[in-house]
Amino acid sequence: MSRSDERGVALLLALLILTLLVALILEFDSEARREYRDAAAFRDNFKATVLTRAAVQAAKAILQQDFLKDKQAGQFYDAPTDLWAFPIQQYPIGDGVLSAQVDDERGKLNLNDLAAGGDPNARKSKVIRVKRLFELMQISPEIVDAIVDWIDPDDTPEPAGAETLYYQSLHPPYRAANAPLQTLGELRLVKGMTPESFDKISRYLTVFPQEGEGRLNLNTAESIVIQALDPRVSQAVAGEIIQGRPYKTIQELDRVGSFEAVGKELRLQNVYDIKSDVFSARMTLTVNEVVKQAIVTLRRDANTGTSAVLYYRVF
């Protein structure tokens, strides 16, 4: 082999080695970048998770501030005009950004009221109200019987209800809870509750507090929930109530002309109020490319304004 041929082969080998080195470097660089992205995502995910807890404290602070404002004014009521009701948009918190909306859980019908102890007649009235809400939403009210069976402690089915015997026949089988609903999503397990019905009705229902017993806040309840209180509360009556909000005293609400007569009856049954103590906050935390959502339910003390967490979930 001539000297020029040897130089050609050496050049080819050098180019081959260089190509292999470049390929290895590029592979190492790609792997390093991927590991860096994974590390950054892990860091941001951790930050977002921690910041959701800080956001819970922010929600508590808003409710406390609202309480102190009411205390200073000597007027205790909760309405869509209050500080807590205004949405938080793109609020900087730590290394992230928070968006949140606080809702009044007392503006909804509490399903755990349906199996609460006490006066059987009062319990029956509560069942009828929830059935009326389902009817107004054009959903079968028979589902309410199944809800009662799901949360009451016995195994005796309501006329259109279902107990464990029914659920054991399903695939896969499971048991009726025979206990208060822990979350609203648990309704999806109840006989007759379809995804469509759940999506339609869920915004008007709550399961907090889980021990039941609570008055509906007519300062925050939606029209269809107000109509569910009594057959005499028509859409027009509910509209008049909503138009007059916020009510700073019960007496102001009682003076709503079309509601006055039925309102007096419902007042004697402790059905409604103008203030609340249970609120939920839906929060979105964004840290760079990571987005975390969380929901927290808080119960505010009527004497101190401090809030305790009833439910908290990050997803």
N, C-alpha and C positions, 0 to 999 in steps of 0.2 A: 504494500500500500504506500502510495507516495505521501510526501510530507503535507501537501495541500489537502489530500483526502483525509489525513489524520486530523488536520485542523478543522475540516468541515464536520467530521464526526464529533470532535470535542465541542464545537459550537452547538451542534444539535443536542448533545447531552447537557450542555450548560443551559440551553433554552428549555429543555425538558425539566431539568431540576428547578429552574426559575418558575416555570409554569406550575409545577407541583407546590413550590413554596408559596406562590401567590394564592393558589387554591386553598392551601391549608390556612394561610393568614385570613383569607376571606371567610372561611368556615369558622375559625376561631372568633373573628370579629362578629359574625352573625350570631354565634352562640352567646358571646358576651353581651351583645345588644339585647338578645332575647331574655337572658338572665337578668339584665338590668331592668327591662320592662316588667318582668315578673316581680322583681324586688320592689319596683316603684308601685306596681299595682297592689302588692301586699301591704306596703307602707300606707298607701292612700286608703285602702280598704279598712285597715286598722284605725286610721285617723277618723274616717267617716263613722265607724262604729262607735268610737269614743265620743265623737261630737254629737251623736244622737242622744247620748246621755246628758250632755250639756244642754241640748235643745229641750229635753224634759225639764231641766231646771229653769230654762227660759219660760216655758209654758206655765210652770208653777209661779214664777215671778209676775207674769202678766195677770194671773188670777188673783194673786195677793194684792197687786196694785189696784185692780178693779175693786176688791173688797175694801181697801183703805179709802178709796175715792167715795164709795157708797157710805162708808162709816162717817166720813167727814161731812157728807151732805145729809146724813140722817135718813137716807132713802135706800132701802135694800131691795133692789130688783135686778133682773138680768134680761137684757134685750139685745137685738142686733145692732143697736147703737152703742153698745159698750165697747171698751177697749179690747177685750178678749176676742170679740167677733170679727175684727178687721184682719184680713189675711196678711201674713208676713211674706214679703216678696224679695227674694235674692238678698237676704240679710247676711252680711259677713260674720262668720263665727269661727274663730281659730283660723285654720288654713282652708276652711271650706265656706260654702254658701248655703244658707238655710231658707227654705220656703215652707210655710206651715199654715194650717187653718184649724182653728179651735171651734168645736161644735158643742152645743148644749145637749147632753143626753136626756135631760128632763123634758126636752121638746118632743120626745118620742114615746111610744107606748112600750112599757117594760113587760116582756114576755114572762119573766120570772114572777110577776105578780099573779099569774094565772093559777099557780099552785101554792101561793103563800097562805099561811094559816089565818085564823081569824074568822070573821063573820062569813058564813057560807053564802049569804045573799050578796054581800059585797064582792065576793069572789066570782059569783055568777055574773054580776054586772060587768066585771072586768073582762070576762070571757066574751060576753056579748059585744063589748066595745071593740075587741080585737077582731071578732068575726065581722062586725060592721066595716072595719077598715079593709079587711080582705074583700068584702063585697064591693066596696067603693072602688077598689083597685081591680075589680073583675077577676078575682082569684077565688077559687072554691073555699068557702068558710069551713068546710069539713076538715081542712088541714089543721085548723085551730084545735079540734078535738085530739088530733094526733100529737100536737105540741103539748097539750095538757097532759096526755099520757106519758110523754117523753120526760116531763119534769116532775110529775107528782110521784110520791113514794110507793104507791100501790101498784098491783098488777091487774087491776080491773079496768078494762078499756072503756072509754067514752063511746057514745053511740056510733060515731064515725071514726073512732080513734084506733090505736094499735099499741099493744104492749110487746114484751119480749118474744112471746110466742110467734107473732107475725115476723119480727125481724130475724128470728132464728131460721125462718123458712127461706130467707134470701140467700143469694150467692154473691159474695161471701156472707155468712151469717154474722150477726152481732146482737148485742143486747140493748134494750132501752136504757137510757141513763138513770131514770127514776131519781133525778137530782136536778138542781137548777142548771140552766144553760151556762157554760163557762165562756163561750164566745158565740157571736151571732152566726158564724160559719157552721156551727154545730147543727143548725137548722137543716142543712143540706142532707142530713142523715134521716130526717123525719119523713114518715110516710106521706106521699103526695106532694112533697116539696120538690119541684123541678128547678133546674138552673134558671129558667126564664122567670118563674114565679119569685125565686129568691132575689134576683137582680131587680125585679119590679118593686118588691115590698120592703127590702132590707133597709132602705134609707129612712123609713118611718118607724123602725123598731129598734129596741135596745135590750140588753140583758144586764145592764148596770143600774143600780147596785144588784148584785146577785141574790140578795135576800128579798128582793122585791120591795113593795111598799114605797110608793112615791107619788107625788102629785105632778100632773102635767103642767109645764110652764107655758101659759098661753101667750107670753111675750115672744116665744121663739118657735112654737109648734107651727107646722105647715097647715094649710087650709084643710087638707083631707084628714089630718089627724084630729083637728078640732071638730070636724064633722062627725068623726067616729064616736065622740063622747055621748051623743044623744041623737035620736032620730029627728028631734025638733031643731037641731042645729044644721040648717041648710047651708048650701054654698054661699048664699047671700049673707047669712048671719056670720059665718066664718070670715067672710070678706070684710064685714063691718068691724069685727074684732081686730083683724089684721090692720085695717086702715087706721085704727085709733092707737096703735102701739107707738111708743112704749108706754105701758101702764106702770106708774111709779108706786101705786097703792092698789090693793084689792078693790077698794071702794070705787076707784076710777073705772076699773073693769066692770064692776057691777052696774055702772050707770050706762053701759052700752044698751041702748033701748031694746033692740031685737033679742038680746041675750039675757036681759034682766030676769025674766021669770024662770027660765030653765037654769040660769046661773045660780040663783038662790038655792035651788034643789041640789045642784051639784056641789055647791059650797058646803052644804050640810054633810055631804058624803066625803068631804076632803079630796075631791077629784082634781082640782086645779089650783095653781098658784101663779105668782108673777116672778119668782126667783128660783135659782137652781143651786145645786151643790155637786153635780156630777158633770164633768166635761171630758170630751175626747179631743186629742190633737193628732192630726195626720201630718207628718213631717217628711220632707225630702232634703237630704244632705248631699251636697255635691263637692267632692274633692278631686280636682283635675278631671280625669275621665271616669272616676268611680262615683256611682250614684247609689245611695242607701235610702230606703224608705222605712219609716217607723210609725207605729201608732201607740199612743199611750192614753189610758183613761185615768182621770184624776178625780178624787173626791175632796172637795174643799170644805174645811171646817167652818161652820157657821159662826163660831165665836172668835176664832183667831185669823181666819183667812188662809191658813197654811193648807197645803194639799198633800194627800197621800196617794201613792200609785196603786190603782186597782188592777191594772193590766198593762203590759208592755211587751211589744214585739218588734223586732227588727227584721226586715226581709229585703 
